[in-house]
Amino acid sequence: MPIRRWLLLLPLLAAALVLHAEPATERYAPAQLRMGYDLLERARTAAARGEAELAGQLAWQASLDARLAWGMTESPALRAEAAELGGSANALIRRLAAMK
């Protein structure tokens, strides 16, 4: 009976350890954000040139990079920056869609 209890508790203990461990991707979140900001800037440039399709693709990728960066970190500052990037990219996507 005691072994059964340990076997039942083992997944819970493993989950607790994982929640407190620093993600291996944490250190890459700032680089992911930089890539997202670069893509957003390229999307804005493409939109200004009238290349709506390219701008939409780049803005969508910037939005994806923002979501990836948010998931890579627990840092409130980095998550706020990722949310800002994602919001800006999504605003551009909506603006481009309204132009069609």
Biopython code that builds the backbone (N, CA, C, O; Angstrom):
import numpy as np
from Bio.PDB.StructureBuilder import StructureBuilder

atoms = [
    (1, "MET", "N", (0.809, -1.212, 0.000)),
    (1, "MET", "CA", (0.000, 0.000, 0.000)),
    (1, "MET", "C", (0.852, 1.277, 0.000)),
    (1, "MET", "O", (0.513, 2.189, -0.755)),
    (2, "PRO", "N", (1.912, 1.415, 0.772)),
    (2, "PRO", "CA", (2.706, 2.641, 0.732)),
    (2, "PRO", "C", (3.322, 2.897, -0.646)),
    (2, "PRO", "O", (3.448, 4.048, -1.064)),
    (3, "ILE", "N", (3.702, 1.841, -1.345)),
    (3, "ILE", "CA", (4.293, 2.023, -2.671)),
    (3, "ILE", "C", (3.246, 2.586, -3.622)),
    (3, "ILE", "O", (3.566, 3.426, -4.464)),
    (4, "ARG", "N", (2.021, 2.144, -3.503)),
    (4, "ARG", "CA", (0.944, 2.660, -4.334)),
    (4, "ARG", "C", (0.738, 4.152, -4.115)),
    (4, "ARG", "O", (0.520, 4.903, -5.065)),
    (5, "ARG", "N", (0.806, 4.566, -2.881)),
    (5, "ARG", "CA", (0.651, 5.994, -2.577)),
    (5, "ARG", "C", (1.763, 6.802, -3.235)),
    (5, "ARG", "O", (1.515, 7.866, -3.801)),
    (6, "TRP", "N", (2.998, 6.290, -3.156)),
    (6, "TRP", "CA", (4.115, 6.992, -3.777)),
    (6, "TRP", "C", (3.948, 7.054, -5.290)),
    (6, "TRP", "O", (4.247, 8.072, -5.915)),
    (7, "LEU", "N", (3.472, 5.971, -5.865)),
    (7, "LEU", "CA", (3.257, 5.969, -7.307)),
    (7, "LEU", "C", (2.174, 6.970, -7.712)),
    (7, "LEU", "O", (2.245, 7.570, -8.784)),
    (8, "LEU", "N", (1.182, 7.142, -6.855)),
    (8, "LEU", "CA", (0.143, 8.124, -7.144)),
    (8, "LEU", "C", (0.641, 9.554, -6.942)),
    (8, "LEU", "O", (0.212, 10.471, -7.643)),
    (9, "LEU", "N", (1.542, 9.738, -5.987)),
    (9, "LEU", "CA", (2.052, 11.076, -5.701)),
    (9, "LEU", "C", (3.203, 11.487, -6.619)),
    (9, "LEU", "O", (3.488, 12.676, -6.763)),
    (10, "LEU", "N", (3.851, 10.524, -7.227)),
    (10, "LEU", "CA", (5.003, 10.820, -8.066)),
    (10, "LEU", "C", (4.718, 11.841, -9.170)),
    (10, "LEU", "O", (5.507, 12.772, -9.335)),
    (11, "PRO", "N", (3.623, 11.711, -9.937)),
    (11, "PRO", "CA", (3.357, 12.738, -10.964)),
    (11, "PRO", "C", (3.137, 14.127, -10.361)),
    (11, "PRO", "O", (3.530, 15.124, -10.967)),
    (12, "LEU", "N", (2.521, 14.210, -9.193)),
    (12, "LEU", "CA", (2.314, 15.501, -8.549)),
    (12, "LEU", "C", (3.640, 16.115, -8.108)),
    (12, "LEU", "O", (3.849, 17.318, -8.262)),
    (13, "LEU", "N", (4.522, 15.305, -7.569)),
    (13, "LEU", "CA", (5.833, 15.807, -7.168)),
    (13, "LEU", "C", (6.646, 16.261, -8.376)),
    (13, "LEU", "O", (7.323, 17.287, -8.326)),
    (14, "ALA", "N", (6.577, 15.506, -9.439)),
    (14, "ALA", "CA", (7.305, 15.886, -10.653)),
    (14, "ALA", "C", (6.771, 17.199, -11.213)),
    (14, "ALA", "O", (7.546, 18.047, -11.656)),
    (15, "ALA", "N", (5.460, 17.369, -11.196)),
    (15, "ALA", "CA", (4.871, 18.609, -11.688)),
    (15, "ALA", "C", (5.301, 19.793, -10.826)),
    (15, "ALA", "O", (5.566, 20.873, -11.355)),
    (16, "ALA", "N", (5.373, 19.608, -9.516)),
    (16, "ALA", "CA", (5.802, 20.685, -8.634)),
    (16, "ALA", "C", (7.246, 21.089, -8.914)),
    (16, "ALA", "O", (7.569, 22.276, -8.891)),
    (17, "LEU", "N", (8.105, 20.129, -9.174)),
    (17, "LEU", "CA", (9.499, 20.439, -9.495)),
    (17, "LEU", "C", (9.615, 21.193, -10.816)),
    (17, "LEU", "O", (10.418, 22.118, -10.939)),
    (18, "VAL", "N", (8.825, 20.802, -11.786)),
    (18, "VAL", "CA", (8.866, 21.459, -13.086)),
    (18, "VAL", "C", (8.384, 22.897, -12.967)),
    (18, "VAL", "O", (8.942, 23.786, -13.611)),
    (19, "LEU", "N", (7.371, 23.140, -12.166)),
    (19, "LEU", "CA", (6.840, 24.497, -12.014)),
    (19, "LEU", "C", (7.854, 25.436, -11.380)),
    (19, "LEU", "O", (7.834, 26.634, -11.661)),
    (20, "HIS", "N", (8.736, 24.926, -10.537)),
    (20, "HIS", "CA", (9.710, 25.772, -9.866)),
    (20, "HIS", "C", (11.047, 25.839, -10.598)),
    (20, "HIS", "O", (11.926, 26.605, -10.204)),
    (21, "ALA", "N", (11.211, 25.064, -11.638)),
    (21, "ALA", "CA", (12.469, 25.073, -12.386)),
    (21, "ALA", "C", (12.449, 26.228, -13.390)),
    (21, "ALA", "O", (11.399, 26.572, -13.932)),
    (22, "GLU", "N", (13.604, 26.815, -13.628)),
    (22, "GLU", "CA", (13.713, 27.867, -14.633)),
    (22, "GLU", "C", (13.675, 27.220, -16.007)),
    (22, "GLU", "O", (14.420, 26.276, -16.273)),
    (23, "PRO", "N", (12.819, 27.717, -16.872)),
    (23, "PRO", "CA", (12.758, 27.099, -18.200)),
    (23, "PRO", "C", (14.096, 27.243, -18.937)),
    (23, "PRO", "O", (14.782, 28.257, -18.818)),
    (24, "ALA", "N", (14.435, 26.236, -19.675)),
    (24, "ALA", "CA", (15.697, 26.260, -20.415)),
    (24, "ALA", "C", (15.690, 27.337, -21.482)),
    (24, "ALA", "O", (16.749, 27.757, -21.949)),
    (25, "THR", "N", (14.517, 27.782, -21.869)),
    (25, "THR", "CA", (14.408, 28.785, -22.925)),
    (25, "THR", "C", (14.405, 30.214, -22.398)),
    (25, "THR", "O", (14.393, 31.156, -23.191)),
    (26, "GLU", "N", (14.415, 30.394, -21.108)),
    (26, "GLU", "CA", (14.317, 31.727, -20.490)),
    (26, "GLU", "C", (15.337, 32.712, -21.072)),
    (26, "GLU", "O", (15.003, 33.864, -21.352)),
    (27, "ARG", "N", (16.545, 32.265, -21.246)),
    (27, "ARG", "CA", (17.598, 33.179, -21.700)),
    (27, "ARG", "C", (17.432, 33.603, -23.151)),
    (27, "ARG", "O", (18.049, 34.578, -23.581)),
    (28, "TYR", "N", (16.609, 32.887, -23.914)),
    (28, "TYR", "CA", (16.411, 33.218, -25.319)),
    (28, "TYR", "C", (15.223, 34.145, -25.563)),
    (28, "TYR", "O", (15.028, 34.606, -26.687)),
    (29, "ALA", "N", (14.439, 34.421, -24.548)),
    (29, "ALA", "CA", (13.255, 35.269, -24.710)),
    (29, "ALA", "C", (13.603, 36.671, -25.227)),
    (29, "ALA", "O", (12.915, 37.157, -26.125)),
    (30, "PRO", "N", (14.639, 37.345, -24.703)),
    (30, "PRO", "CA", (14.960, 38.670, -25.246)),
    (30, "PRO", "C", (15.324, 38.637, -26.734)),
    (30, "PRO", "O", (14.952, 39.541, -27.482)),
    (31, "ALA", "N", (16.039, 37.615, -27.159)),
    (31, "ALA", "CA", (16.387, 37.501, -28.581)),
    (31, "ALA", "C", (15.133, 37.269, -29.418)),
    (31, "ALA", "O", (15.018, 37.796, -30.525)),
    (32, "GLN", "N", (14.201, 36.489, -28.897)),
    (32, "GLN", "CA", (12.943, 36.244, -29.602)),
    (32, "GLN", "C", (12.162, 37.547, -29.750)),
    (32, "GLN", "O", (11.548, 37.796, -30.787)),
    (33, "LEU", "N", (12.190, 38.369, -28.715)),
    (33, "LEU", "CA", (11.527, 39.669, -28.781)),
    (33, "LEU", "C", (12.193, 40.580, -29.812)),
    (33, "LEU", "O", (11.508, 41.262, -30.573)),
    (34, "ARG", "N", (13.513, 40.591, -29.837)),
    (34, "ARG", "CA", (14.223, 41.423, -30.825)),
    (34, "ARG", "C", (13.848, 41.002, -32.249)),
    (34, "ARG", "O", (13.647, 41.851, -33.118)),
    (35, "MET", "N", (13.756, 39.705, -32.480)),
    (35, "MET", "CA", (13.359, 39.227, -33.807)),
    (35, "MET", "C", (11.939, 39.686, -34.127)),
    (35, "MET", "O", (11.648, 40.087, -35.254)),
    (36, "GLY", "N", (11.064, 39.623, -33.132)),
    (36, "GLY", "CA", (9.692, 40.072, -33.342)),
    (36, "GLY", "C", (9.608, 41.554, -33.657)),
    (36, "GLY", "O", (8.862, 41.961, -34.547)),
    (37, "TYR", "N", (10.375, 42.369, -32.928)),
    (37, "TYR", "CA", (10.377, 43.813, -33.202)),
    (37, "TYR", "C", (10.945, 44.114, -34.591)),
    (37, "TYR", "O", (10.461, 45.011, -35.281)),
    (38, "ASP", "N", (11.961, 43.369, -34.994)),
    (38, "ASP", "CA", (12.520, 43.546, -36.329)),
    (38, "ASP", "C", (11.480, 43.209, -37.390)),
    (38, "ASP", "O", (11.332, 43.939, -38.370)),
    (39, "LEU", "N", (10.768, 42.122, -37.201)),
    (39, "LEU", "CA", (9.735, 41.737, -38.157)),
    (39, "LEU", "C", (8.611, 42.765, -38.207)),
    (39, "LEU", "O", (8.086, 43.064, -39.279)),
    (40, "LEU", "N", (8.243, 43.306, -37.048)),
    (40, "LEU", "CA", (7.187, 44.316, -37.015)),
    (40, "LEU", "C", (7.624, 45.570, -37.770)),
    (40, "LEU", "O", (6.831, 46.168, -38.499)),
    (41, "GLU", "N", (8.864, 45.961, -37.598)),
    (41, "GLU", "CA", (9.367, 47.137, -38.323)),
    (41, "GLU", "C", (9.367, 46.881, -39.828)),
    (41, "GLU", "O", (8.999, 47.755, -40.613)),
    (42, "ARG", "N", (9.774, 45.697, -40.217)),
    (42, "ARG", "CA", (9.741, 45.336, -41.638)),
    (42, "ARG", "C", (8.307, 45.318, -42.160)),
    (42, "ARG", "O", (8.055, 45.712, -43.298)),
    (43, "ALA", "N", (7.366, 44.860, -41.331)),
    (43, "ALA", "CA", (5.947, 44.844, -41.721)),
    (43, "ALA", "C", (5.440, 46.268, -41.921)),
    (43, "ALA", "O", (4.720, 46.541, -42.882)),
    (44, "ARG", "N", (5.806, 47.165, -41.032)),
    (44, "ARG", "CA", (5.377, 48.566, -41.167)),
    (44, "ARG", "C", (5.953, 49.188, -42.439)),
    (44, "ARG", "O", (5.272, 49.944, -43.132)),
    (45, "THR", "N", (7.199, 48.866, -42.735)),
    (45, "THR", "CA", (7.825, 49.385, -43.955)),
    (45, "THR", "C", (7.112, 48.845, -45.190)),
    (45, "THR", "O", (6.842, 49.589, -46.132)),
    (46, "ALA", "N", (6.809, 47.556, -45.182)),
    (46, "ALA", "CA", (6.102, 46.954, -46.317)),
    (46, "ALA", "C", (4.709, 47.567, -46.466)),
    (46, "ALA", "O", (4.260, 47.811, -47.585)),
    (47, "ALA", "N", (4.032, 47.815, -45.363)),
    (47, "ALA", "CA", (2.707, 48.437, -45.427)),
    (47, "ALA", "C", (2.798, 49.839, -46.015)),
    (47, "ALA", "O", (1.950, 50.236, -46.815)),
    (48, "ALA", "N", (3.809, 50.580, -45.628)),
    (48, "ALA", "CA", (3.988, 51.943, -46.148)),
    (48, "ALA", "C", (4.266, 51.932, -47.654)),
    (48, "ALA", "O", (3.917, 52.881, -48.355)),
    (49, "ARG", "N", (4.889, 50.871, -48.148)),
    (49, "ARG", "CA", (5.162, 50.748, -49.585)),
    (49, "ARG", "C", (3.959, 50.199, -50.347)),
    (49, "ARG", "O", (3.999, 50.090, -51.572)),
    (50, "GLY", "N", (2.891, 49.852, -49.631)),
    (50, "GLY", "CA", (1.704, 49.309, -50.283)),
    (50, "GLY", "C", (1.740, 47.810, -50.488)),
    (50, "GLY", "O", (0.913, 47.272, -51.224)),
    (51, "GLU", "N", (2.669, 47.128, -49.861)),
    (51, "GLU", "CA", (2.800, 45.672, -49.985)),
    (51, "GLU", "C", (2.044, 45.013, -48.828)),
    (51, "GLU", "O", (2.644, 44.490, -47.889)),
    (52, "ALA", "N", (0.711, 45.051, -48.921)),
    (52, "ALA", "CA", (-0.143, 44.614, -47.822)),
    (52, "ALA", "C", (0.028, 43.127, -47.501)),
    (52, "ALA", "O", (0.048, 42.747, -46.330)),
    (53, "GLU", "N", (0.148, 42.298, -48.515)),
    (53, "GLU", "CA", (0.270, 40.860, -48.260)),
    (53, "GLU", "C", (1.554, 40.549, -47.489)),
    (53, "GLU", "O", (1.530, 39.814, -46.502)),
    (54, "LEU", "N", (2.663, 41.107, -47.942)),
    (54, "LEU", "CA", (3.936, 40.904, -47.255)),
    (54, "LEU", "C", (3.874, 41.485, -45.842)),
    (54, "LEU", "O", (4.346, 40.868, -44.887)),
    (55, "ALA", "N", (3.294, 42.659, -45.721)),
    (55, "ALA", "CA", (3.171, 43.292, -44.400)),
    (55, "ALA", "C", (2.372, 42.412, -43.451)),
    (55, "ALA", "O", (2.732, 42.270, -42.283)),
    (56, "GLY", "N", (1.294, 41.824, -43.943)),
    (56, "GLY", "CA", (0.472, 40.938, -43.109)),
    (56, "GLY", "C", (1.233, 39.709, -42.655)),
    (56, "GLY", "O", (1.134, 39.296, -41.500)),
    (57, "GLN", "N", (1.991, 39.127, -43.567)),
    (57, "GLN", "CA", (2.778, 37.944, -43.212)),
    (57, "GLN", "C", (3.832, 38.286, -42.160)),
    (57, "GLN", "O", (4.019, 37.545, -41.195)),
    (58, "LEU", "N", (4.509, 39.400, -42.351)),
    (58, "LEU", "CA", (5.545, 39.795, -41.393)),
    (58, "LEU", "C", (4.936, 40.146, -40.030)),
    (58, "LEU", "O", (5.498, 39.801, -38.990)),
    (59, "ALA", "N", (3.803, 40.823, -40.037)),
    (59, "ALA", "CA", (3.140, 41.181, -38.784)),
    (59, "ALA", "C", (2.659, 39.928, -38.063)),
    (59, "ALA", "O", (2.747, 39.836, -36.838)),
    (60, "TRP", "N", (2.151, 38.961, -38.828)),
    (60, "TRP", "CA", (1.714, 37.700, -38.215)),
    (60, "TRP", "C", (2.900, 36.992, -37.568)),
    (60, "TRP", "O", (2.774, 36.460, -36.465)),
    (61, "GLN", "N", (4.043, 36.979, -38.238)),
    (61, "GLN", "CA", (5.239, 36.341, -37.674)),
    (61, "GLN", "C", (5.698, 37.080, -36.422)),
    (61, "GLN", "O", (6.122, 36.452, -35.452)),
    (62, "ALA", "N", (5.617, 38.410, -36.438)),
    (62, "ALA", "CA", (5.989, 39.186, -35.251)),
    (62, "ALA", "C", (5.068, 38.843, -34.085)),
    (62, "ALA", "O", (5.514, 38.741, -32.942)),
    (63, "SER", "N", (3.788, 38.667, -34.378)),
    (63, "SER", "CA", (2.830, 38.277, -33.345)),
    (63, "SER", "C", (3.173, 36.902, -32.775)),
    (63, "SER", "O", (3.098, 36.685, -31.566)),
    (64, "LEU", "N", (3.545, 35.993, -33.644)),
    (64, "LEU", "CA", (3.943, 34.654, -33.201)),
    (64, "LEU", "C", (5.203, 34.721, -32.344)),
    (64, "LEU", "O", (5.290, 34.045, -31.318)),
    (65, "ASP", "N", (6.170, 35.520, -32.752)),
    (65, "ASP", "CA", (7.394, 35.672, -31.956)),
    (65, "ASP", "C", (7.074, 36.238, -30.577)),
    (65, "ASP", "O", (7.686, 35.842, -29.585)),
    (66, "ALA", "N", (6.126, 37.153, -30.510)),
    (66, "ALA", "CA", (5.719, 37.714, -29.222)),
    (66, "ALA", "C", (5.125, 36.625, -28.323)),
    (66, "ALA", "O", (5.436, 36.554, -27.134)),
    (67, "ARG", "N", (4.274, 35.785, -28.901)),
    (67, "ARG", "CA", (3.679, 34.694, -28.110)),
    (67, "ARG", "C", (4.739, 33.700, -27.660)),
    (67, "ARG", "O", (4.695, 33.210, -26.531)),
    (68, "LEU", "N", (5.683, 33.405, -28.528)),
    (68, "LEU", "CA", (6.763, 32.494, -28.153)),
    (68, "LEU", "C", (7.605, 33.082, -27.021)),
    (68, "LEU", "O", (7.927, 32.392, -26.054)),
    (69, "ALA", "N", (7.955, 34.348, -27.148)),
    (69, "ALA", "CA", (8.759, 34.994, -26.111)),
    (69, "ALA", "C", (8.013, 35.010, -24.782)),
    (69, "ALA", "O", (8.611, 34.776, -23.731)),
    (70, "TRP", "N", (6.716, 35.283, -24.820)),
    (70, "TRP", "CA", (5.914, 35.309, -23.587)),
    (70, "TRP", "C", (5.955, 33.939, -22.900)),
    (70, "TRP", "O", (6.075, 33.851, -21.678)),
    (71, "GLY", "N", (5.854, 32.882, -23.698)),
    (71, "GLY", "CA", (5.874, 31.531, -23.136)),
    (71, "GLY", "C", (7.251, 31.081, -22.672)),
    (71, "GLY", "O", (7.360, 30.126, -21.902)),
    (72, "MET", "N", (8.296, 31.747, -23.122)),
    (72, "MET", "CA", (9.653, 31.351, -22.782)),
    (72, "MET", "C", (10.118, 31.902, -21.442)),
    (72, "MET", "O", (11.146, 31.468, -20.923)),
    (73, "THR", "N", (9.386, 32.843, -20.879)),
    (73, "THR", "CA", (9.862, 33.518, -19.680)),
    (73, "THR", "C", (8.772, 33.643, -18.629)),
    (73, "THR", "O", (7.580, 33.579, -18.928)),
    (74, "GLU", "N", (9.208, 33.821, -17.406)),
    (74, "GLU", "CA", (8.302, 34.114, -16.296)),
    (74, "GLU", "C", (8.481, 35.568, -15.857)),
    (74, "GLU", "O", (7.775, 36.035, -14.963)),
    (75, "SER", "N", (9.412, 36.279, -16.474)),
    (75, "SER", "CA", (9.721, 37.656, -16.108)),
    (75, "SER", "C", (8.546, 38.570, -16.446)),
    (75, "SER", "O", (8.123, 38.629, -17.600)),
    (76, "PRO", "N", (8.013, 39.285, -15.449)),
    (76, "PRO", "CA", (6.902, 40.200, -15.730)),
    (76, "PRO", "C", (7.282, 41.284, -16.741)),
    (76, "PRO", "O", (6.459, 41.665, -17.573)),
    (77, "ALA", "N", (8.505, 41.778, -16.679)),
    (77, "ALA", "CA", (8.930, 42.824, -17.613)),
    (77, "ALA", "C", (8.983, 42.296, -19.041)),
    (77, "ALA", "O", (8.514, 42.961, -19.964)),
    (78, "LEU", "N", (9.550, 41.108, -19.230)),
    (78, "LEU", "CA", (9.629, 40.538, -20.575)),
    (78, "LEU", "C", (8.258, 40.152, -21.092)),
    (78, "LEU", "O", (7.973, 40.305, -22.279)),
    (79, "ARG", "N", (7.402, 39.650, -20.204)),
    (79, "ARG", "CA", (6.054, 39.300, -20.626)),
    (79, "ARG", "C", (5.261, 40.548, -21.017)),
    (79, "ARG", "O", (4.467, 40.511, -21.957)),
    (80, "ALA", "N", (5.475, 41.643, -20.302)),
    (80, "ALA", "CA", (4.804, 42.893, -20.662)),
    (80, "ALA", "C", (5.282, 43.378, -22.023)),
    (80, "ALA", "O", (4.487, 43.851, -22.835)),
    (81, "GLU", "N", (6.577, 43.261, -22.268)),
    (81, "GLU", "CA", (7.125, 43.657, -23.561)),
    (81, "GLU", "C", (6.580, 42.766, -24.677)),
    (81, "GLU", "O", (6.270, 43.246, -25.767)),
    (82, "ALA", "N", (6.466, 41.476, -24.401)),
    (82, "ALA", "CA", (5.918, 40.549, -25.390)),
    (82, "ALA", "C", (4.449, 40.880, -25.675)),
    (82, "ALA", "O", (4.008, 40.820, -26.823)),
    (83, "ALA", "N", (3.703, 41.226, -24.636)),
    (83, "ALA", "CA", (2.299, 41.593, -24.825)),
    (83, "ALA", "C", (2.182, 42.873, -25.656)),
    (83, "ALA", "O", (1.292, 42.988, -26.499)),
    (84, "GLU", "N", (3.072, 43.825, -25.420)),
    (84, "GLU", "CA", (3.071, 45.073, -26.194)),
    (84, "GLU", "C", (3.382, 44.791, -27.664)),
    (84, "GLU", "O", (2.715, 45.316, -28.556)),
    (85, "LEU", "N", (4.391, 43.967, -27.912)),
    (85, "LEU", "CA", (4.744, 43.601, -29.280)),
    (85, "LEU", "C", (3.576, 42.899, -29.963)),
    (85, "LEU", "O", (3.220, 43.228, -31.094)),
    (86, "GLY", "N", (2.990, 41.940, -29.276)),
    (86, "GLY", "CA", (1.861, 41.215, -29.851)),
    (86, "GLY", "C", (0.691, 42.134, -30.152)),
    (86, "GLY", "O", (0.042, 41.999, -31.189)),
    (87, "GLY", "N", (0.419, 43.067, -29.250)),
    (87, "GLY", "CA", (-0.668, 44.013, -29.481)),
    (87, "GLY", "C", (-0.404, 44.909, -30.679)),
    (87, "GLY", "O", (-1.309, 45.174, -31.470)),
    (88, "SER", "N", (0.819, 45.370, -30.814)),
    (88, "SER", "CA", (1.175, 46.221, -31.964)),
    (88, "SER", "C", (1.073, 45.447, -33.274)),
    (88, "SER", "O", (0.566, 45.965, -34.270)),
    (89, "ALA", "N", (1.551, 44.218, -33.270)),
    (89, "ALA", "CA", (1.481, 43.390, -34.478)),
    (89, "ALA", "C", (0.028, 43.105, -34.841)),
    (89, "ALA", "O", (-0.346, 43.178, -36.012)),
    (90, "ASN", "N", (-0.784, 42.786, -33.855)),
    (90, "ASN", "CA", (-2.193, 42.492, -34.123)),
    (90, "ASN", "C", (-2.939, 43.732, -34.605)),
    (90, "ASN", "O", (-3.834, 43.630, -35.444)),
    (91, "ALA", "N", (-2.576, 44.903, -34.080)),
    (91, "ALA", "CA", (-3.205, 46.147, -34.544)),
    (91, "ALA", "C", (-2.888, 46.383, -36.018)),
    (91, "ALA", "O", (-3.757, 46.797, -36.785)),
    (92, "LEU", "N", (-1.653, 46.123, -36.409)),
    (92, "LEU", "CA", (-1.278, 46.278, -37.817)),
    (92, "LEU", "C", (-2.028, 45.277, -38.684)),
    (92, "LEU", "O", (-2.492, 45.621, -39.771)),
    (93, "ILE", "N", (-2.150, 44.051, -38.214)),
    (93, "ILE", "CA", (-2.890, 43.026, -38.968)),
    (93, "ILE", "C", (-4.337, 43.462, -39.165)),
    (93, "ILE", "O", (-4.876, 43.338, -40.265)),
    (94, "ARG", "N", (-4.975, 43.972, -38.108)),
    (94, "ARG", "CA", (-6.361, 44.437, -38.217)),
    (94, "ARG", "C", (-6.472, 45.615, -39.192)),
    (94, "ARG", "O", (-7.405, 45.680, -39.993)),
    (95, "ARG", "N", (-5.512, 46.541, -39.117)),
    (95, "ARG", "CA", (-5.532, 47.702, -40.006)),
    (95, "ARG", "C", (-5.389, 47.252, -41.471)),
    (95, "ARG", "O", (-6.078, 47.768, -42.351)),
    (96, "LEU", "N", (-4.498, 46.294, -41.723)),
    (96, "LEU", "CA", (-4.319, 45.796, -43.074)),
    (96, "LEU", "C", (-5.573, 45.074, -43.571)),
    (96, "LEU", "O", (-5.947, 45.203, -44.737)),
    (97, "ALA", "N", (-6.215, 44.319, -42.686)),
    (97, "ALA", "CA", (-7.430, 43.597, -43.067)),
    (97, "ALA", "C", (-8.565, 44.562, -43.387)),
    (97, "ALA", "O", (-9.368, 44.299, -44.282)),
    (98, "ALA", "N", (-8.637, 45.669, -42.668)),
    (98, "ALA", "CA", (-9.689, 46.660, -42.916)),
    (98, "ALA", "C", (-9.499, 47.362, -44.243)),
    (98, "ALA", "O", (-10.461, 47.894, -44.797)),
    (99, "MET", "N", (-8.288, 47.377, -44.767)),
    (99, "MET", "CA", (-8.004, 48.053, -46.033)),
    (99, "MET", "C", (-8.482, 47.239, -47.246)),
    (99, "MET", "O", (-8.605, 47.780, -48.345)),
    (100, "LYS", "N", (-8.746, 45.959, -47.047)),
    (100, "LYS", "CA", (-9.145, 45.097, -48.172)),
    (100, "LYS", "C", (-10.577, 45.334, -48.564)),
    (100, "LYS", "O", (-11.078, 44.695, -49.490)),
]
sb = StructureBuilder()
sb.init_structure("model")
sb.init_model(0)
sb.init_chain("A")
sb.init_seg("    ")
for serial, (resi, resn, name, xyz) in enumerate(atoms, 1):
    if name == "N":
        sb.init_residue(resn, " ", resi, " ")
    sb.init_atom(name, np.array(xyz, "f"), 0.0, 1.0, " ", f" {name:<3s}", serial, name[0])
structure = sb.get_structure()
